Amino acid sequence: MISRSSLVLFAVLCFGLCDDGHEMEEFLKREYSLSKPYQGVGVSGSSHWELMGDALITTDHVRLTPDQQSKQGAIWSRMPCHLRDWELQVHFKVHGRGKKNLNGDGLAVWYTKERMRRGPVFGNRDFFTGLGVFVDTYPNEEKLLEAQRKRYTPRTQRIFPYVLAMVGNGSISYDHDRDGRPSELGGCSAMVRNLKHDSFLFIRYVRRRLTIMLDIDGQHEWRDCLDVPGVRLPQGFYFGASAVTGDLSDNHDLISMKLYQLTVLRSKQEDEEQEEVLVPSVDNMELLRPYEDEEAMSSISIFFCVLFSMLGVFLLVVVGLVLYGHWSESRRKRFY
């Protein structure tokens, strides 16, 4: 695991190595960061951040939604980010009076072309263009399967709360009923509700590689969540965070969002070969969907299982008839 305190220290100004061995520097970008005391946020046009919906500012946090039903709130950067490689550290808190699986619905961190658009995806619009990282606290799909008296297979079951990532190109819908399963890049379980210690989300995008880690155990260490190469995100999109409640609710609090510019040393040839990205995409996306493949295979397996079972029964009947015929004939011969 990576020490969070050491990462914060290096983020001020450090010189290190990327995951692929390339040298890298990190610089805090205050114009894209949000932290206490939130001066002018939501009330001043000169602020770099803008509130939406039910979000409100306190001295300690930005409350995206209160622990009340049917609330939506968000905060968005006014400035598009033109950094090629970056790292975002999000300090957040999810808490409320509801017991396990009687709370909802979760929060999201965004890097998208659109901003300030209300909608059904954790308070943001559907068919978004860019990256969404979701802290989903309510298992919609599990409850739907329970109502249909179905069960997960051991490989497909997810334990909630669950953190997942999705890249949208403006034409992909987030499947709310299935908790984003068809379009997720990957994810991990994360017990983030009602913690007595701080909870942090780490999002790194460098050399077209998306890495997400968590610090939610109070140990000041990052835990791996997902690591996906071949993620192509354009520059000039907006950072934001949103949350939503429905029939169930929670307080969704954002304490800080700190963005670091990652300066990766590239060769001249690498710079020339790197094409400008215009539309968000993920290389080999079909390889990142084991659930869909497994569900498709399970349907095929059921078909062949039924088919071979019917053939087996048919063969048993034929063999039984043949044996019965031989037995009847031999019995008839004994009487003559």
Disulfide bonds with the S-S distance in Angstrom:
Cys188-Cys225 2.13
